[in-house]
Amino acid sequence: MLDPFAGGSVRGIVASKLGFPYIGIELRTEQVAANMEQGTALCGVPAPRWVVGDSREILPHMAAGGEPVSADFIFSCPPYADLERYSDDPRDISTYPYVQFRAAYSEIIAGACALLKPNRFACFVVGDARGKDGNYYGLPWHTVQAFEDAGLRLYNESVLVTAIGSLPVRVTRQFEAGRKLGKTHQNIFIFVKGDGKKAAAACGGKDGN
C-alpha cells in the first residue's frame, strides 16, 4: 500500500495488522517519529514504514529506480485545501493558495499513480472547504480530474457520514446569515488503473485467494 499523504499512524497500522506492506510519506518529522513509535509498539511483520519528506520529491525518486516500489493499492486522505493548516513548512501544501494547492496536489497524485501496478485500485477520502469568498473550492471534483489526468478512471464512489456533533446548532446561524448548508460527510473515491475486472480479481475472492 502506498500513502502519499500519510498523516497519522492509523492506515499504516491497519495495513500491517491485515498483513499488507505499507509505505507512507509524511512531511512532518515529528509526526513520522510518533507513527514509528506506535507502529513498533503495535505491529509485527510486515511493519509499516513511514518516510519523511515531500511526496513531490520522493515519488519521482522512487519511480526513477531510486527505490524499488510497485504498489498494489494507493490509499490516502489528503489535506482538504486550507481547511486545516498542518505546519509552517513552506512545502506544506495546506498553506498554499488554492490554485497553487491544486497544482501541487495533482502532481502528487500523478506521482503516486505512476507507481501503481496496472489493473489495480486507488482510494482517496476527500472533503471540500470554502474559500474566503464563501464558495466551495470543488476539491472532490478536482480530485477526480487529477486521477483521470493520471490515466485512472473513477470506479466507485461512496459517502462517509461523519459525526453530526454541534452542527444542528451551528448550521442555523450560518444558514440564516448566508444560506450556507452544514456539511456532515466526506467523499470516498475508488479509481482503477487499467481493467476493473482484473483489478477486482487481484483483490482476491471469497476463498481469500
C-alpha positions in Angstrom: 0.0 0.0 0.0 1.3 3.4 -0.9 0.1 6.5 1.0 1.4 9.9 -0.3 -0.4 11.9 2.4 0.3 9.7 5.4 -0.5 12.0 8.4 -1.1 9.8 11.4 -0.4 6.2 12.0 -3.9 4.6 11.5 -3.7 3.5 7.9 -0.2 2.1 8.4 -1.1 0.1 11.5 -4.3 -1.3 10.0 -2.4 -2.3 6.8 0.2 -4.1 8.9 -2.4 -5.9 11.1 -4.0 -7.1 7.9 -0.7 -8.4 6.6 -0.1 -5.8 3.9 3.2 -3.9 3.3 2.7 -0.1 3.8 4.8 2.9 2.8 3.6 6.3 3.9 5.1 9.6 3.0 4.8 12.4 5.5 6.3 15.9 5.6 6.5 16.4 9.4 9.4 14.7 11.1 7.7 14.7 14.5 4.6 13.0 13.1 6.7 10.3 11.5 8.5 9.8 14.8 5.2 9.4 16.6 3.9 7.0 13.9 7.0 4.8 14.1 6.8 4.6 17.9 3.2 3.5 17.7 3.9 1.1 14.8 6.8 -0.5 16.7 4.5 -1.0 19.8 1.5 -2.4 17.9 2.7 -4.1 14.8 4.7 -7.2 13.8 5.7 -8.2 10.3 5.3 -6.6 7.9 5.9 -3.4 9.9 4.5 -0.2 8.4 7.1 2.2 7.1 7.0 5.9 7.1 9.3 8.2 5.0 9.9 11.8 6.0 9.8 14.2 3.1 7.8 15.9 0.3 5.9 13.4 -2.0 6.7 15.7 -4.9 10.3 14.8 -4.5 10.1 11.2 -3.1 7.6 9.7 -5.6 9.7 10.7 -8.7 12.8 9.3 -7.0 11.0 6.0 -6.4 9.7 5.9 -10.0 13.2 6.6 -11.3 14.5 3.5 -9.6 15.9 5.2 -6.5 13.9 2.6 -4.5 12.0 -0.5 -5.8 8.4 0.5 -5.2 5.5 -1.1 -7.1 2.2 -0.5 -5.3 -0.8 -2.8 -5.4 -3.0 -0.2 -3.8 -3.0 3.6 -3.2 -4.9 4.7 -0.1 -4.7 8.2 1.3 -6.6 11.1 2.8 -5.1 14.4 1.6 -5.3 17.9 3.2 -8.7 19.5 2.4 -7.0 22.5 0.9 -6.5 25.1 3.6 -9.3 23.8 5.9 -6.6 22.9 8.4 -3.0 24.1 8.4 -0.7 21.2 9.4 2.6 23.1 9.7 4.6 26.2 8.8 6.8 24.2 6.4 6.9 26.1 3.1 6.5 22.8 1.3 3.2 22.1 3.2 0.5 22.4 0.5 -2.1 23.1 3.2 -0.5 26.6 3.4 -0.9 27.3 -0.3 -3.4 29.4 -2.1 -5.9 27.1 -3.8 -4.6 27.4 -7.3 -1.1 26.5 -6.2 -2.5 23.8 -3.9 -4.4 22.2 -6.7 -1.3 22.1 -9.0 0.9 20.5 -6.3 -1.9 18.1 -5.3 -2.3 16.9 -8.9 1.4 16.5 -9.2 1.5 14.2 -6.1 -1.5 12.2 -7.4 0.3 11.7 -10.7 3.5 10.6 -9.0 1.7 8.1 -6.9 -0.3 6.7 -9.8 3.0 6.2 -11.7 4.0 3.7 -9.0 0.7 1.8 -9.1 0.7 -1.5 -10.9 -1.6 -2.0 -13.9 -5.1 -3.3 -13.1 -5.1 -2.1 -9.5 -7.2 0.3 -7.4 -6.6 3.6 -5.7 -8.7 5.1 -2.9 -8.8 8.7 -1.7 -11.0 10.1 1.1 -11.6 13.8 0.5 -13.8 16.6 1.7 -14.3 20.1 0.5 -13.6 23.5 2.0 -14.7 27.0 1.4 -12.6 29.9 0.2 -12.6 33.3 1.7 -15.4 34.3 -0.7 -17.6 31.7 0.9 -17.7 29.4 -2.1 -16.5 25.8 -2.2 -13.2 25.1 -3.9 -14.5 21.9 -5.5 -11.8 19.6 -4.2 -13.7 16.3 -4.7 -14.2 17.1 -8.3 -10.7 18.3 -8.8 -9.5 15.0 -7.2 -11.4 13.0 -9.8 -9.9 15.2 -12.6 -6.4 14.7 -11.2 -6.8 10.9 -11.2 -8.2 11.0 -14.7 -5.3 13.1 -15.9 -3.0 10.5 -14.4 -4.7 7.8 -16.5 -7.1 6.3 -14.0 -10.9 6.2 -14.1 -13.5 6.6 -11.3 -14.7 3.1 -10.4 -16.7 3.5 -7.2 -17.8 6.4 -5.1 -19.4 6.5 -1.6 -20.2 8.9 1.1 -18.6 8.7 4.6 -21.0 10.3 7.1 -19.2 12.0 9.9 -20.3 12.8 13.5 -23.0 15.4 13.5 -22.0 16.9 16.8 -22.9 20.5 17.2 -23.8 21.0 13.5 -27.6 21.4 14.1 -26.8 24.4 16.4 -24.1 25.9 14.2 -26.0 25.5 10.9 -28.9 27.5 12.0 -26.8 30.6 12.3 -24.8 30.1 9.1 -27.9 29.4 7.1 -29.7 32.5 8.4 -26.6 34.6 7.8 -25.6 33.4 4.3 -27.8 30.5 3.3 -24.9 28.1 3.8 -25.7 24.4 4.5 -23.9 22.3 7.0 -21.6 19.5 6.0 -21.5 16.1 7.6 -19.8 14.0 5.0 -16.7 13.2 3.1 -16.3 11.6 -0.3 -14.7 8.2 -0.8 -13.5 7.7 -4.4 -12.2 4.4 -5.8 -10.2 4.7 -9.0 -8.9 2.0 -11.3 -5.8 1.8 -13.3 -6.5 -0.4 -16.3 -9.2 -3.1 -16.3 -11.7 -3.1 -13.5 -12.4 -6.8 -13.7 -8.7 -7.7 -13.5 -8.3 -5.2 -10.6 -11.2 -6.8 -8.7 -9.7 -10.3 -9.4 -6.4 -9.1 -8.0 -8.1 -8.3 -4.7 -9.0 -12.0 -4.2 -12.2 -13.8 -3.9 -14.4 -15.3 -1.2 -11.9 -18.1 -0.7 -9.2 -15.5 0.2 -7.1 -16.0 -2.8 
